[in-house]
């Protein structure tokens, strides 16, 4: 069953996986709503700021994960 309210759903494809697991099975372990995804992003950014005292972008930059 295709979960159209999933954060990774894009018409006819999944942005998180190479194929649409939800079209083949009743359950996808990556499924979460757009609101859940937004909350998770907020919480992870807050955790990085609390632990390292920098923005997530700066955190990744300092570790050479992204070039800016």
HTML snippet that shows the backbone in 3Dmol.js (N, CA, C, O; Angstrom):
<script src="https://3Dmol.org/build/3Dmol-min.js"></script>
<div id="view" style="width:600px;height:400px;position:relative"></div>
<script>
const pdb = `
ATOM      1  N   UNK A   1       0.841  -1.181   0.000  1.00  0.00           N
ATOM      2  CA  UNK A   1       0.000   0.000   0.000  1.00  0.00           C
ATOM      3  C   UNK A   1       0.891   1.250   0.000  1.00  0.00           C
ATOM      4  O   UNK A   1       1.693   1.441   0.914  1.00  0.00           O
ATOM      5  N   UNK A   2       0.753   2.071  -0.991  1.00  0.00           N
ATOM      6  CA  UNK A   2       1.573   3.273  -1.104  1.00  0.00           C
ATOM      7  C   UNK A   2       1.131   4.302  -0.066  1.00  0.00           C
ATOM      8  O   UNK A   2      -0.048   4.645   0.032  1.00  0.00           O
ATOM      9  N   UNK A   3       2.103   4.784   0.706  1.00  0.00           N
ATOM     10  CA  UNK A   3       1.844   5.767   1.760  1.00  0.00           C
ATOM     11  C   UNK A   3       2.113   7.168   1.208  1.00  0.00           C
ATOM     12  O   UNK A   3       3.242   7.653   1.277  1.00  0.00           O
ATOM     13  N   UNK A   4       1.102   7.808   0.672  1.00  0.00           N
ATOM     14  CA  UNK A   4       1.287   9.111   0.045  1.00  0.00           C
ATOM     15  C   UNK A   4       1.587  10.226   1.042  1.00  0.00           C
ATOM     16  O   UNK A   4       2.027  11.306   0.648  1.00  0.00           O
ATOM     17  N   UNK A   5       1.353   9.974   2.325  1.00  0.00           N
ATOM     18  CA  UNK A   5       1.656  10.995   3.335  1.00  0.00           C
ATOM     19  C   UNK A   5       3.073  10.851   3.900  1.00  0.00           C
ATOM     20  O   UNK A   5       3.440  11.557   4.840  1.00  0.00           O
ATOM     21  N   UNK A   6       3.865   9.944   3.333  1.00  0.00           N
ATOM     22  CA  UNK A   6       5.240   9.726   3.781  1.00  0.00           C
ATOM     23  C   UNK A   6       6.127  10.898   3.361  1.00  0.00           C
ATOM     24  O   UNK A   6       5.940  11.468   2.286  1.00  0.00           O
ATOM     25  N   UNK A   7       7.087  11.255   4.204  1.00  0.00           N
ATOM     26  CA  UNK A   7       7.997  12.362   3.915  1.00  0.00           C
ATOM     27  C   UNK A   7       8.813  12.116   2.642  1.00  0.00           C
ATOM     28  O   UNK A   7       9.211  13.070   1.973  1.00  0.00           O
ATOM     29  N   UNK A   8       9.062  10.865   2.307  1.00  0.00           N
ATOM     30  CA  UNK A   8       9.905  10.539   1.162  1.00  0.00           C
ATOM     31  C   UNK A   8       9.106  10.295  -0.122  1.00  0.00           C
ATOM     32  O   UNK A   8       9.686  10.067  -1.183  1.00  0.00           O
ATOM     33  N   UNK A   9       7.790  10.345  -0.022  1.00  0.00           N
ATOM     34  CA  UNK A   9       6.970  10.072  -1.198  1.00  0.00           C
ATOM     35  C   UNK A   9       7.030  11.235  -2.174  1.00  0.00           C
ATOM     36  O   UNK A   9       6.826  12.393  -1.810  1.00  0.00           O
ATOM     37  N   UNK A  10       7.309  10.898  -3.400  1.00  0.00           N
ATOM     38  CA  UNK A  10       7.283  11.848  -4.506  1.00  0.00           C
ATOM     39  C   UNK A  10       6.468  11.132  -5.577  1.00  0.00           C
ATOM     40  O   UNK A  10       6.671   9.935  -5.783  1.00  0.00           O
ATOM     41  N   UNK A  11       5.577  11.798  -6.251  1.00  0.00           N
ATOM     42  CA  UNK A  11       4.713  11.080  -7.201  1.00  0.00           C
ATOM     43  C   UNK A  11       5.467  10.032  -8.027  1.00  0.00           C
ATOM     44  O   UNK A  11       6.401  10.349  -8.765  1.00  0.00           O
ATOM     45  N   UNK A  12       5.047   8.821  -7.886  1.00  0.00           N
ATOM     46  CA  UNK A  12       5.573   7.658  -8.608  1.00  0.00           C
ATOM     47  C   UNK A  12       6.941   7.177  -8.142  1.00  0.00           C
ATOM     48  O   UNK A  12       7.496   6.260  -8.747  1.00  0.00           O
ATOM     49  N   UNK A  13       7.509   7.770  -7.076  1.00  0.00           N
ATOM     50  CA  UNK A  13       8.809   7.273  -6.620  1.00  0.00           C
ATOM     51  C   UNK A  13       9.040   7.603  -5.147  1.00  0.00           C
ATOM     52  O   UNK A  13       8.316   8.391  -4.538  1.00  0.00           O
ATOM     53  N   UNK A  14      10.072   6.971  -4.602  1.00  0.00           N
ATOM     54  CA  UNK A  14      10.476   7.194  -3.212  1.00  0.00           C
ATOM     55  C   UNK A  14      11.801   7.941  -3.215  1.00  0.00           C
ATOM     56  O   UNK A  14      12.743   7.521  -3.886  1.00  0.00           O
ATOM     57  N   UNK A  15      11.888   9.036  -2.481  1.00  0.00           N
ATOM     58  CA  UNK A  15      13.127   9.810  -2.414  1.00  0.00           C
ATOM     59  C   UNK A  15      14.136   9.207  -1.446  1.00  0.00           C
ATOM     60  O   UNK A  15      15.305   9.594  -1.461  1.00  0.00           O
ATOM     61  N   UNK A  16      13.711   8.266  -0.604  1.00  0.00           N
ATOM     62  CA  UNK A  16      14.603   7.676   0.390  1.00  0.00           C
ATOM     63  C   UNK A  16      15.216   6.347  -0.082  1.00  0.00           C
ATOM     64  O   UNK A  16      16.334   6.004   0.301  1.00  0.00           O
ATOM     65  N   UNK A  17      14.494   5.624  -0.896  1.00  0.00           N
ATOM     66  CA  UNK A  17      14.943   4.301  -1.337  1.00  0.00           C
ATOM     67  C   UNK A  17      14.984   4.221  -2.859  1.00  0.00           C
ATOM     68  O   UNK A  17      14.415   5.069  -3.547  1.00  0.00           O
ATOM     69  N   UNK A  18      15.649   3.213  -3.376  1.00  0.00           N
ATOM     70  CA  UNK A  18      15.745   3.046  -4.829  1.00  0.00           C
ATOM     71  C   UNK A  18      14.437   2.557  -5.444  1.00  0.00           C
ATOM     72  O   UNK A  18      14.172   2.810  -6.619  1.00  0.00           O
ATOM     73  N   UNK A  19      13.638   1.872  -4.675  1.00  0.00           N
ATOM     74  CA  UNK A  19      12.333   1.431  -5.173  1.00  0.00           C
ATOM     75  C   UNK A  19      11.282   1.655  -4.092  1.00  0.00           C
ATOM     76  O   UNK A  19      11.611   1.830  -2.919  1.00  0.00           O
ATOM     77  N   UNK A  20      10.034   1.649  -4.495  1.00  0.00           N
ATOM     78  CA  UNK A  20       8.944   1.911  -3.552  1.00  0.00           C
ATOM     79  C   UNK A  20       8.552   0.620  -2.837  1.00  0.00           C
ATOM     80  O   UNK A  20       7.704  -0.139  -3.306  1.00  0.00           O
ATOM     81  N   UNK A  21       9.182   0.396  -1.706  1.00  0.00           N
ATOM     82  CA  UNK A  21       8.901  -0.789  -0.888  1.00  0.00           C
ATOM     83  C   UNK A  21       7.424  -0.824  -0.500  1.00  0.00           C
ATOM     84  O   UNK A  21       6.811  -1.891  -0.465  1.00  0.00           O
ATOM     85  N   UNK A  22       6.861   0.338  -0.211  1.00  0.00           N
ATOM     86  CA  UNK A  22       5.467   0.381   0.250  1.00  0.00           C
ATOM     87  C   UNK A  22       4.492  -0.094  -0.831  1.00  0.00           C
ATOM     88  O   UNK A  22       3.375  -0.502  -0.512  1.00  0.00           O
ATOM     89  N   UNK A  23       4.892  -0.049  -2.089  1.00  0.00           N
ATOM     90  CA  UNK A  23       4.035  -0.545  -3.168  1.00  0.00           C
ATOM     91  C   UNK A  23       4.063  -2.071  -3.231  1.00  0.00           C
ATOM     92  O   UNK A  23       3.141  -2.700  -3.749  1.00  0.00           O
ATOM     93  N   UNK A  24       5.133  -2.653  -2.698  1.00  0.00           N
ATOM     94  CA  UNK A  24       5.314  -4.105  -2.749  1.00  0.00           C
ATOM     95  C   UNK A  24       4.886  -4.805  -1.462  1.00  0.00           C
ATOM     96  O   UNK A  24       4.503  -5.975  -1.480  1.00  0.00           O
ATOM     97  N   UNK A  25       4.956  -4.082  -0.349  1.00  0.00           N
ATOM     98  CA  UNK A  25       4.664  -4.670   0.959  1.00  0.00           C
ATOM     99  C   UNK A  25       3.674  -3.776   1.694  1.00  0.00           C
ATOM    100  O   UNK A  25       3.381  -2.662   1.260  1.00  0.00           O
ATOM    101  N   UNK A  26       3.169  -4.278   2.804  1.00  0.00           N
ATOM    102  CA  UNK A  26       2.255  -3.489   3.623  1.00  0.00           C
ATOM    103  C   UNK A  26       2.991  -2.576   4.596  1.00  0.00           C
ATOM    104  O   UNK A  26       2.380  -1.705   5.215  1.00  0.00           O
ATOM    105  N   UNK A  27       4.299  -2.771   4.735  1.00  0.00           N
ATOM    106  CA  UNK A  27       5.049  -2.044   5.744  1.00  0.00           C
ATOM    107  C   UNK A  27       6.398  -1.598   5.187  1.00  0.00           C
ATOM    108  O   UNK A  27       7.068  -2.352   4.481  1.00  0.00           O
ATOM    109  N   UNK A  28       6.784  -0.377   5.509  1.00  0.00           N
ATOM    110  CA  UNK A  28       8.113   0.122   5.152  1.00  0.00           C
ATOM    111  C   UNK A  28       8.736   0.689   6.428  1.00  0.00           C
ATOM    112  O   UNK A  28       8.149   1.560   7.071  1.00  0.00           O
ATOM    113  N   UNK A  29       9.907   0.204   6.792  1.00  0.00           N
ATOM    114  CA  UNK A  29      10.514   0.654   8.046  1.00  0.00           C
ATOM    115  C   UNK A  29      11.010   2.093   7.981  1.00  0.00           C
ATOM    116  O   UNK A  29      11.384   2.656   9.010  1.00  0.00           O
ATOM    117  N   UNK A  30      11.022   2.703   6.795  1.00  0.00           N
ATOM    118  CA  UNK A  30      11.444   4.093   6.660  1.00  0.00           C
ATOM    119  C   UNK A  30      10.266   5.062   6.704  1.00  0.00           C
ATOM    120  O   UNK A  30      10.464   6.277   6.671  1.00  0.00           O
ATOM    121  N   UNK A  31       9.051   4.542   6.778  1.00  0.00           N
ATOM    122  CA  UNK A  31       7.865   5.390   6.749  1.00  0.00           C
ATOM    123  C   UNK A  31       7.790   6.312   7.956  1.00  0.00           C
ATOM    124  O   UNK A  31       7.955   5.883   9.098  1.00  0.00           O
ATOM    125  N   UNK A  32       7.541   7.575   7.683  1.00  0.00           N
ATOM    126  CA  UNK A  32       7.159   8.547   8.707  1.00  0.00           C
ATOM    127  C   UNK A  32       6.457   9.693   7.992  1.00  0.00           C
ATOM    128  O   UNK A  32       6.720   9.972   6.822  1.00  0.00           O
ATOM    129  N   UNK A  33       5.576  10.339   8.706  1.00  0.00           N
ATOM    130  CA  UNK A  33       4.836  11.439   8.093  1.00  0.00           C
ATOM    131  C   UNK A  33       5.751  12.639   7.909  1.00  0.00           C
ATOM    132  O   UNK A  33       6.831  12.702   8.496  1.00  0.00           O
ATOM    133  N   UNK A  34       5.324  13.569   7.108  1.00  0.00           N
ATOM    134  CA  UNK A  34       6.103  14.788   6.896  1.00  0.00           C
ATOM    135  C   UNK A  34       6.274  15.547   8.214  1.00  0.00           C
ATOM    136  O   UNK A  34       7.324  16.143   8.457  1.00  0.00           O
ATOM    137  N   UNK A  35       5.248  15.524   9.058  1.00  0.00           N
ATOM    138  CA  UNK A  35       5.323  16.197  10.354  1.00  0.00           C
ATOM    139  C   UNK A  35       6.318  15.497  11.280  1.00  0.00           C
ATOM    140  O   UNK A  35       7.076  16.168  11.981  1.00  0.00           O
ATOM    141  N   UNK A  36       6.329  14.176  11.297  1.00  0.00           N
ATOM    142  CA  UNK A  36       7.301  13.429  12.100  1.00  0.00           C
ATOM    143  C   UNK A  36       8.720  13.722  11.621  1.00  0.00           C
ATOM    144  O   UNK A  36       9.629  13.900  12.432  1.00  0.00           O
ATOM    145  N   UNK A  37       8.904  13.770  10.324  1.00  0.00           N
ATOM    146  CA  UNK A  37      10.214  14.062   9.747  1.00  0.00           C
ATOM    147  C   UNK A  37      10.680  15.467  10.151  1.00  0.00           C
ATOM    148  O   UNK A  37      11.840  15.664  10.513  1.00  0.00           O
ATOM    149  N   UNK A  38       9.783  16.416  10.085  1.00  0.00           N
ATOM    150  CA  UNK A  38      10.101  17.794  10.473  1.00  0.00           C
ATOM    151  C   UNK A  38      10.512  17.860  11.945  1.00  0.00           C
ATOM    152  O   UNK A  38      11.480  18.537  12.293  1.00  0.00           O
ATOM    153  N   UNK A  39       9.783  17.163  12.799  1.00  0.00           N
ATOM    154  CA  UNK A  39      10.101  17.119  14.226  1.00  0.00           C
ATOM    155  C   UNK A  39      11.454  16.456  14.470  1.00  0.00           C
ATOM    156  O   UNK A  39      12.245  16.938  15.280  1.00  0.00           O
ATOM    157  N   UNK A  40      11.720  15.363  13.778  1.00  0.00           N
ATOM    158  CA  UNK A  40      13.009  14.671  13.911  1.00  0.00           C
ATOM    159  C   UNK A  40      14.172  15.567  13.492  1.00  0.00           C
ATOM    160  O   UNK A  40      15.208  15.591  14.157  1.00  0.00           O
ATOM    161  N   UNK A  41      14.006  16.298  12.399  1.00  0.00           N
ATOM    162  CA  UNK A  41      15.053  17.225  11.951  1.00  0.00           C
ATOM    163  C   UNK A  41      15.311  18.306  12.994  1.00  0.00           C
ATOM    164  O   UNK A  41      16.460  18.622  13.305  1.00  0.00           O
ATOM    165  N   UNK A  42      14.235  18.868  13.526  1.00  0.00           N
ATOM    166  CA  UNK A  42      14.361  19.905  14.557  1.00  0.00           C
ATOM    167  C   UNK A  42      15.112  19.362  15.770  1.00  0.00           C
ATOM    168  O   UNK A  42      16.023  20.011  16.284  1.00  0.00           O
ATOM    169  N   UNK A  43      14.726  18.167  16.225  1.00  0.00           N
ATOM    170  CA  UNK A  43      15.360  17.566  17.402  1.00  0.00           C
ATOM    171  C   UNK A  43      16.827  17.245  17.163  1.00  0.00           C
ATOM    172  O   UNK A  43      17.653  17.439  18.056  1.00  0.00           O
ATOM    173  N   UNK A  44      17.164  16.759  15.980  1.00  0.00           N
ATOM    174  CA  UNK A  44      18.565  16.443  15.703  1.00  0.00           C
ATOM    175  C   UNK A  44      19.413  17.712  15.610  1.00  0.00           C
ATOM    176  O   UNK A  44      20.556  17.728  16.066  1.00  0.00           O
ATOM    177  N   UNK A  45      18.859  18.771  15.023  1.00  0.00           N
ATOM    178  CA  UNK A  45      19.584  20.045  14.966  1.00  0.00           C
ATOM    179  C   UNK A  45      19.793  20.614  16.370  1.00  0.00           C
ATOM    180  O   UNK A  45      20.864  21.135  16.681  1.00  0.00           O
ATOM    181  N   UNK A  46      18.773  20.514  17.208  1.00  0.00           N
ATOM    182  CA  UNK A  46      18.882  20.999  18.585  1.00  0.00           C
ATOM    183  C   UNK A  46      19.941  20.206  19.354  1.00  0.00           C
ATOM    184  O   UNK A  46      20.698  20.774  20.141  1.00  0.00           O
ATOM    185  N   UNK A  47      19.991  18.904  19.125  1.00  0.00           N
ATOM    186  CA  UNK A  47      20.987  18.066  19.808  1.00  0.00           C
ATOM    187  C   UNK A  47      22.406  18.440  19.381  1.00  0.00           C
ATOM    188  O   UNK A  47      23.299  18.519  20.226  1.00  0.00           O
ATOM    189  N   UNK A  48      22.627  18.670  18.099  1.00  0.00           N
ATOM    190  CA  UNK A  48      23.957  19.071  17.622  1.00  0.00           C
ATOM    191  C   UNK A  48      24.350  20.412  18.236  1.00  0.00           C
ATOM    192  O   UNK A  48      25.487  20.592  18.671  1.00  0.00           O
ATOM    193  N   UNK A  49      23.410  21.348  18.268  1.00  0.00           N
ATOM    194  CA  UNK A  49      23.703  22.666  18.867  1.00  0.00           C
ATOM    195  C   UNK A  49      24.040  22.527  20.344  1.00  0.00           C
ATOM    196  O   UNK A  49      24.952  23.190  20.837  1.00  0.00           O
ATOM    197  N   UNK A  50      23.309  21.666  21.056  1.00  0.00           N
ATOM    198  CA  UNK A  50      23.540  21.476  22.494  1.00  0.00           C
ATOM    199  C   UNK A  50      24.884  20.798  22.760  1.00  0.00           C
ATOM    200  O   UNK A  50      25.642  21.241  23.623  1.00  0.00           O
ATOM    201  N   UNK A  51      25.178  19.736  22.029  1.00  0.00           N
ATOM    202  CA  UNK A  51      26.400  18.970  22.277  1.00  0.00           C
ATOM    203  C   UNK A  51      27.665  19.664  21.786  1.00  0.00           C
ATOM    204  O   UNK A  51      28.706  19.594  22.441  1.00  0.00           O
ATOM    205  N   UNK A  52      27.581  20.332  20.636  1.00  0.00           N
ATOM    206  CA  UNK A  52      28.777  20.876  20.011  1.00  0.00           C
ATOM    207  C   UNK A  52      28.819  22.389  19.939  1.00  0.00           C
ATOM    208  O   UNK A  52      29.850  22.968  19.596  1.00  0.00           O
ATOM    209  N   UNK A  53      27.707  23.034  20.260  1.00  0.00           N
ATOM    210  CA  UNK A  53      27.673  24.492  20.290  1.00  0.00           C
ATOM    211  C   UNK A  53      27.789  25.166  18.931  1.00  0.00           C
ATOM    212  O   UNK A  53      28.157  26.337  18.842  1.00  0.00           O
ATOM    213  N   UNK A  54      27.476  24.425  17.873  1.00  0.00           N
ATOM    214  CA  UNK A  54      27.530  24.990  16.523  1.00  0.00           C
ATOM    215  C   UNK A  54      26.302  24.536  15.737  1.00  0.00           C
ATOM    216  O   UNK A  54      25.591  23.614  16.136  1.00  0.00           O
ATOM    217  N   UNK A  55      26.077  25.204  14.616  1.00  0.00           N
ATOM    218  CA  UNK A  55      24.963  24.813  13.749  1.00  0.00           C
ATOM    219  C   UNK A  55      25.284  23.466  13.084  1.00  0.00           C
ATOM    220  O   UNK A  55      26.451  23.089  12.974  1.00  0.00           O
ATOM    221  N   UNK A  56      24.262  22.756  12.650  1.00  0.00           N
ATOM    222  CA  UNK A  56      24.511  21.500  11.955  1.00  0.00           C
ATOM    223  C   UNK A  56      25.397  21.681  10.716  1.00  0.00           C
ATOM    224  O   UNK A  56      26.229  20.824  10.418  1.00  0.00           O
ATOM    225  N   UNK A  57      25.220  22.783  10.002  1.00  0.00           N
ATOM    226  CA  UNK A  57      26.039  23.050   8.819  1.00  0.00           C
ATOM    227  C   UNK A  57      27.509  23.203   9.204  1.00  0.00           C
ATOM    228  O   UNK A  57      28.392  22.641   8.556  1.00  0.00           O
ATOM    229  N   UNK A  58      27.762  23.967  10.262  1.00  0.00           N
ATOM    230  CA  UNK A  58      29.129  24.175  10.736  1.00  0.00           C
ATOM    231  C   UNK A  58      29.728  22.863  11.244  1.00  0.00           C
ATOM    232  O   UNK A  58      30.905  22.581  11.015  1.00  0.00           O
ATOM    233  N   UNK A  59      28.921  22.073  11.925  1.00  0.00           N
ATOM    234  CA  UNK A  59      29.340  20.769  12.430  1.00  0.00           C
ATOM    235  C   UNK A  59      29.839  19.890  11.284  1.00  0.00           C
ATOM    236  O   UNK A  59      30.902  19.279  11.391  1.00  0.00           O
ATOM    237  N   UNK A  60      29.081  19.822  10.193  1.00  0.00           N
ATOM    238  CA  UNK A  60      29.470  19.009   9.044  1.00  0.00           C
ATOM    239  C   UNK A  60      30.680  19.592   8.320  1.00  0.00           C
ATOM    240  O   UNK A  60      31.551  18.854   7.860  1.00  0.00           O
ATOM    241  N   UNK A  61      30.729  20.901   8.224  1.00  0.00           N
ATOM    242  CA  UNK A  61      31.869  21.580   7.599  1.00  0.00           C
ATOM    243  C   UNK A  61      33.172  21.263   8.325  1.00  0.00           C
ATOM    244  O   UNK A  61      34.174  20.917   7.699  1.00  0.00           O
ATOM    245  N   UNK A  62      33.150  21.385   9.651  1.00  0.00           N
ATOM    246  CA  UNK A  62      34.340  21.157  10.462  1.00  0.00           C
ATOM    247  C   UNK A  62      34.870  19.728  10.338  1.00  0.00           C
ATOM    248  O   UNK A  62      36.063  19.485  10.522  1.00  0.00           O
ATOM    249  N   UNK A  63      33.999  18.805  10.032  1.00  0.00           N
ATOM    250  CA  UNK A  63      34.398  17.407   9.903  1.00  0.00           C
ATOM    251  C   UNK A  63      34.698  17.019   8.450  1.00  0.00           C
ATOM    252  O   UNK A  63      34.969  15.856   8.153  1.00  0.00           O
ATOM    253  N   UNK A  64      34.645  17.998   7.561  1.00  0.00           N
ATOM    254  CA  UNK A  64      34.962  17.749   6.161  1.00  0.00           C
ATOM    255  C   UNK A  64      33.922  16.953   5.409  1.00  0.00           C
ATOM    256  O   UNK A  64      34.204  16.371   4.362  1.00  0.00           O
ATOM    257  N   UNK A  65      32.715  16.929   5.950  1.00  0.00           N
ATOM    258  CA  UNK A  65      31.635  16.158   5.321  1.00  0.00           C
ATOM    259  C   UNK A  65      31.013  16.954   4.185  1.00  0.00           C
ATOM    260  O   UNK A  65      30.603  16.382   3.175  1.00  0.00           O
ATOM    261  N   UNK A  66      30.940  18.264   4.345  1.00  0.00           N
ATOM    262  CA  UNK A  66      30.459  19.131   3.268  1.00  0.00           C
ATOM    263  C   UNK A  66      31.455  20.244   3.037  1.00  0.00           C
ATOM    264  O   UNK A  66      32.141  20.682   3.961  1.00  0.00           O
ATOM    265  N   UNK A  67      31.530  20.688   1.826  1.00  0.00           N
ATOM    266  CA  UNK A  67      32.384  21.824   1.479  1.00  0.00           C
ATOM    267  C   UNK A  67      31.482  23.020   1.258  1.00  0.00           C
ATOM    268  O   UNK A  67      30.491  22.940   0.532  1.00  0.00           O
ATOM    269  N   UNK A  68      31.827  24.119   1.883  1.00  0.00           N
ATOM    270  CA  UNK A  68      31.012  25.312   1.710  1.00  0.00           C
ATOM    271  C   UNK A  68      31.850  26.517   1.413  1.00  0.00           C
ATOM    272  O   UNK A  68      31.317  27.613   1.239  1.00  0.00           O
TER     273      UNK A  68
END
`;
const viewer = $3Dmol.createViewer("view");
viewer.addModel(pdb, "pdb");
viewer.setStyle({}, {cartoon: {color: "spectrum"}});
viewer.zoomTo();
viewer.render();
</script>
